[in-house]
Amino acid sequence: MLRPWKTILNLEFGTEKSVFQQIADQLIAEIIKGRLKPGMSLPGSRILAEDLGVNRKTVVLAYEQLIAEGWLEAFYKKGTFVSEKLPKQKQRRKQINEDSMSALKNFSFTAFNEGVPINIPTDMPLIVFNDGLPDVKLAPLDELARAYKRIFQQKARWRMLGYANERGEERLRTAVLLMLSMDRALNFNLNQICITRGSQMALYLTAQVLVKPGDFVAIENPGYRPAFDVFKRAGARMLPVKLDEQGIDVKELEKLCKLQSIKAVYVTPHHQFPTTRSMKADRRLELLRLSNQYGFAIVEDDYDHDYHFGSRTLQPLASYQNAHNVIYVSSLSKLIAPAVRVGYVAGPESFIDSLVALRMTIDRQGDPVMENAVAELMEEGLVNKHARRALGIYRERRAIMTRLLETHMKGLADYEVPEGGLAFWLVFKKAVNTVQLAEQLLKTGVQVISTERFSFDEQPLNALRLGYASLEAEEMERGIKLIAAACY
Ligand SMILES: Cc1ncc(COP(=O)(O)O)c(C=O)c1O
């Protein structure tokens, strides 16, 4: 609704410019700004005159002038309207936008080009081999909705709507710490953990707090590009380290340590991303030894701890006795669902204090309602129950994938049945242009991840990472057959 005309039209009496002219000019200005749009009706001359405290004839004069100039149109018995023949407001808007852009052109913006968007399935019926995401159709949605409802029904529920603890709700931190100590042999206290919106935020904050511009940071290559990006963004000089059967090549890492002081090493030891391999105990001990000897921090990204099919789950590096410099990052994205943005970072108290202070400059706190709802699910054992059920389903799907690969891909690619995680890593026996392969497959309705995403130099790899957990048997079969056909 328009404000009273008195406040829109600012009339000055006793000036050189006549009042009718002021009314006419100001109405034109409002039309040009787009606030009075073509076709809009104007008040009758009597009403406007009363509103403005002027003689009716003054308004009539202004209207007549604007009608003569084509700004307004009058229709018998209907009233006066802004002319429909005027250039449409859209065009005016465009001009305004262009004007403001031209002013902003002089600003220099920081370009953020690193992020690689996750392939979101389009409407096309695609078979998507994603990068190892859980099947969101299995997520404990009803349980989560019930927990949400209960939170809004409890006494003092209004508390939930105020500012909250910047480290995350104590209830959730307590539940996560209990899970970490029971399932992962990790012992942190409440001040050594900060709940973040997913592990991506935890990695970003970690990099910002840990790394100063120019510091050396070693990363696994191939590896997880969004993690490369956060370290680069913090100004790190990146040292890609190759992998061998056991994980990050510690010999190469030690050579690098001898050449320069390394600030941090980022690893995914539980299920290396993208190769899915678990880092074995001796390699873990060697990495910790190097960290203690050369004084670098280990950023351990334990992104999908819960889905391990092997007989024994190796405990995180951070749980080892001599893990003095390990920062532990994990999340519930794989355990519950990626859209439940609950991740966490745990480490020395002083480190977490700095991280929390930084977090507050971009995000005052997390989402207390979601955090309490998730805590409730954890306390009631529903998250564990869900994990057990999902693990069973993924185990079956992994077996189906294994059979399909045996049948259709054996001659084409080498692979291991992954001990854990929700993806297979296939290395082609002969050279395959995987960029072209991805494009070709897309035409047949199959989506795979472009492999240049995994390598530090952004060169495509002779391999594929096939996330299988969200696919039904029939989709997997069609998908694998099409991949095999495209490779022959
Ligand atoms: C290796 C790795 N780290 C971190 C993440 C980030 O997960 P989120 O931010 O959803 O917790 C992912 C997500 O797929 C991942 O694969």
The ligand as an SDF file (V2000), in Angstrom:
LIG
                    3D

 16 16  0  0  0  0  0  0  0  0999 V2000
   35.9180  -36.5650    2.7270 C   0  0  0  0  0  0  0  0  0  0  0  0
   34.7600  -35.6930    3.1200 C   0  0  0  0  0  0  0  0  0  0  0  0
   34.9620  -34.7720    4.0790 N   0  0  0  0  0  0  0  0  0  0  0  0
   33.9830  -33.9320    4.4320 C   0  0  0  0  0  0  0  0  0  0  0  0
   32.7430  -33.9940    3.8680 C   0  0  0  0  0  0  0  0  0  0  0  0
   31.7400  -32.9410    4.2510 C   0  0  0  0  0  0  0  0  0  0  0  0
   30.6150  -33.4040    4.8000 O   0  0  0  0  0  0  0  0  0  0  0  0
   29.6000  -32.4710    5.5710 P   0  0  0  0  0  0  0  0  0  0  0  0
   30.0210  -31.0510    5.4430 O   0  0  0  0  0  0  0  0  0  0  0  0
   28.2880  -32.7440    4.9470 O   0  0  0  0  0  0  0  0  0  0  0  0
   29.6590  -32.9270    6.9860 O   0  0  0  0  0  0  0  0  0  0  0  0
   32.4760  -34.9550    2.8780 C   0  0  0  0  0  0  0  0  0  0  0  0
   31.1550  -35.0210    2.2360 C   0  0  0  0  0  0  0  0  0  0  0  0
   30.8630  -35.8310    1.3990 O   0  0  0  0  0  0  0  0  0  0  0  0
   33.5180  -35.8270    2.4980 C   0  0  0  0  0  0  0  0  0  0  0  0
   33.3300  -36.7390    1.5320 O   0  0  0  0  0  0  0  0  0  0  0  0
  1  2  1  0
  2  3  1  0
  2 15  2  0
  3  4  2  0
  4  5  1  0
  5  6  1  0
  5 12  2  0
  6  7  1  0
  7  8  1  0
  8  9  2  0
  8 10  1  0
  8 11  1  0
 12 13  1  0
 12 15  1  0
 13 14  2  0
 15 16  1  0
M  END
$$$$
